[in-house]
């Protein structure tokens, strides 16, 4: 995978999700309220948090059933955006807490390396990706000193995690072998360019090339 693919994965996993969620919220707001949402500024994550604030105030006023219903319909076909909005509206205070996009790449990749070394042995080892990532996330949370834990699954965090996994995969790829390889759990076929869930994937670890 070349640099352009990495950039696209980052875009899909982070900027796209926040940007799409904000656009949906702005459109629904104007449709239901009858006037544009006040101007939002800042980075995509900041714009999302500002838009969320307007929705939270409307919900607290007790006059938000139409807003919520139309927003649900608008995002029903995009699981990542739906997950972000649902989680944020359920716990607005959590939307301001650190999330996967706030982790330095070096920290997450270091945790991947450490977990890979711990699992690798004399023989090639396959580890289900959801189990592997949960252990990686535990290391990351401890390093960052956070109390909040990310869910590992088909959510907005997963594309970013895949990006970092693939960077480590490239760093362990040699002519003779691969130290960490992202694979389908059935060991056949190519992994999708933008997988949406870890549940049918695994990592194959070969200590000779780590």
Secondary structure, DSSP 8 states (H G I E B T S, - for coil): --HHHHHHHHIIIIIHHHHHHHHHHHHHHHHHHSS------SSHHHHHHHHHHHHHHHHHTT--HHHHHHHHHHHTT-HHHHHHHHHHHHTGGGGGS--GGGS-HHHHHHHHHHHHHHH--SS-EEEEHHHHHHHHHHHHHHHHT-S-----SSSTTHHHHHHHHHHHHHHTB-SS-BSEEEEETTS-S---TT---STTEEEEE-GGG-
